[in-house]
Amino acid sequence: MLQAEQQADLVIVGAGYTGLSAARQYALLNPQAKVILLDAQLAAEGASARNSGYLVDSTLNDGHMSDNGLQQYRDKYALNKAALDCVADLVHAHQIDCDWDAGGKFHATALAANEAKLERFSQLLGELDLEHKIITGADLEQRLGTDFYRMALWTQGGVMLQPAKLGRAYIDLLPENVSLFENSPVLRWEAGTNQVRVVTPLGQVTAAKLLLAVNGFMAAGNIKRDRVFPLTLTASMTRPLDDEEYAAIGNPQPWGLLSAQAMGATVRITNDRRIMVRNTVEVWPRINMTGRQLMRRRAMHMRGLQRRFPQLDGRLFESLWSGITCISGNNAQVFDRLQPNVMVAGCYNGGGIGLATLFGQQMAYLASGQMTDLIAQIEARPQPSKLPPQPLLAWGVRLRLLRDRILARKEI
Ligand SMILES: Cc1cc2nc3c(=O)[nH]c(=O)nc-3n(C[C@H](O)[C@H](O)[C@H](O)COP(=O)(O)OP(=O)(O)OC[C@H]3O[C@@H](n4cnc5c(N)ncnc54)[C@H](O)[C@@H]3O)c2cc1C
């Protein structure tokens, strides 16, 4: 916990993937500098530990209508791929044990109406020369161990990993000139021309520069409040299935599957034979849910499990967690300066394992006064669009989620 008065060259608020990646890279680029990294809770224990573990290059896109649309998708793909490579370089260089599985990912649907969407996505991936295939019928059932889905598109590019192990490794990789203070919520910050000051309950830091890396907590901290908003995602995971249970679902190879329907369930079978289901997305005004509220979400996960694997008991779930993620109206991320010495990175719209690592790394270059090709590439991306004011925004998002949930009721 941060106590008393501290001085640093760079202070970073938020020790998820973004803050950890930025702290590491800045400290390496500036070995004489002192970096202070603060987190309100434990480092890499928020969304950066409790996500679904899909490190993706391509994201489902419903075809493209023009050359312009194709170029936009290419640009988006190029950035996601750079982000995936950024994580891959770290994982391979430091032999990080994070259950890295480069076997690709599935986009799947149980609804006939979504099949055309997957076919169009296949055409788009074909134009980008990205390896993929459409799987249906008995082949699909055998691959997944369930006959729930009608069609799946498998893409070669995605990596499945264990997100908490990756986050722990990012902490272990922090150089000695980084001081990490946990349980140190930043209550306020102020910035003058030459220095910034951040205040926690028991201490404060004065530094030359500040990086805000709080992602889903941006709006709560009054940062980019008119551009980004938080959403709460909740998931459950079973204990490892025993031999008999696993045989009952056909002993499938591990897989990760994203629904072709917005709000449809994200489902994984991990390499230690656990099944993970995430099928709730909510506007949630508080961070903590009551036990009863959590149990209602678990019941949704049990339904999701049993629809796909009726031979398994929903009580196999042994863990349940929620996390806050950050969304913008047009899926754009934040990589910006609020003032010359105050930077902010975040809002990865559900795709933050790679982008948070990359944006953190590139923020370190920016804060060191170094321009890179990747910074140019990131800055060329669209900015998050302006959102309606509260409470209109919260109600608008709730209505949209309700509509999506109704449309996705067969895929949840
Ligand atoms: C359930 C779930 C599933 C997801 N699945 C995927 C997936 O499969 N693939 C993918 O790529 N992404 C996924 N995401 C998104 C991904 O987890 C995030 O984009 C990523 O973790 C963002 O990292 P970050 O470091 O920017 O933010 P975070 O990990 O949220 O870290 C921000 C940190 O800031 C700290 N903080 C906040 N306010 C303060 C303050 N005032 N003072 C000090 N510290 C503060 C928080 O405690 C937190 O540790 C998922 C998210 C959730 C919730």
The ligand as a Gaussian input file, in Angstrom:
#p B3LYP/6-31G(d) Opt

LIG

0 1
 C      -15.584000     -11.534000     -18.122000
 C      -14.661000     -10.878000     -19.133000
 C      -14.260000     -11.608000     -20.243000
 C      -13.364000     -11.038000     -21.165000
 N      -12.884000     -11.824000     -22.169000
 C      -11.894000     -11.355000     -22.969000
 C      -11.264000     -12.218000     -23.918000
 O      -11.592000     -13.404000     -24.039000
 N      -10.298000     -11.681000     -24.698000
 C       -9.875000     -10.380000     -24.582000
 O       -8.972000      -9.970000     -25.314000
 N      -10.424000      -9.550000     -23.655000
 C      -11.411000     -10.013000     -22.848000
 N      -11.968000      -9.193000     -21.893000
 C      -11.474000      -7.797000     -21.797000
 C      -10.095000      -7.717000     -21.129000
 O      -10.098000      -8.454000     -19.937000
 C       -9.757000      -6.250000     -20.847000
 O       -9.859000      -5.507000     -22.046000
 C       -8.334000      -6.094000     -20.313000
 O       -8.159000      -6.854000     -19.142000
 C       -8.055000      -4.625000     -20.065000
 O       -6.852000      -4.506000     -19.343000
 P       -6.542000      -3.150000     -18.598000
 O       -5.227000      -3.289000     -17.943000
 O       -6.701000      -2.008000     -19.530000
 O       -7.731000      -3.010000     -17.534000
 P       -8.032000      -3.852000     -16.201000
 O       -7.527000      -5.226000     -16.260000
 O       -9.470000      -3.624000     -15.912000
 O       -7.133000      -3.097000     -15.138000
 C       -7.466000      -1.811000     -14.665000
 C       -6.963000      -1.731000     -13.250000
 O       -7.185000      -0.394000     -12.781000
 C       -7.420000      -0.469000     -11.409000
 N       -8.069000       0.779000     -10.996000
 C       -9.278000       1.256000     -11.359000
 N       -9.518000       2.439000     -10.776000
 C       -8.422000       2.720000     -10.028000
 C       -8.068000       3.804000      -9.180000
 N       -8.872000       4.862000      -8.968000
 N       -6.865000       3.754000      -8.531000
 C       -6.024000       2.723000      -8.726000
 N       -6.313000       1.671000      -9.519000
 C       -7.488000       1.677000     -10.174000
 C       -8.309000      -1.696000     -11.255000
 O       -8.254000      -2.199000      -9.927000
 C       -7.709000      -2.642000     -12.275000
 O       -6.793000      -3.551000     -11.704000
 C      -12.885000      -9.701000     -20.992000
 C      -13.326000      -8.957000     -19.885000
 C      -14.193000      -9.531000     -18.963000
 C      -14.624000      -8.714000     -17.781000

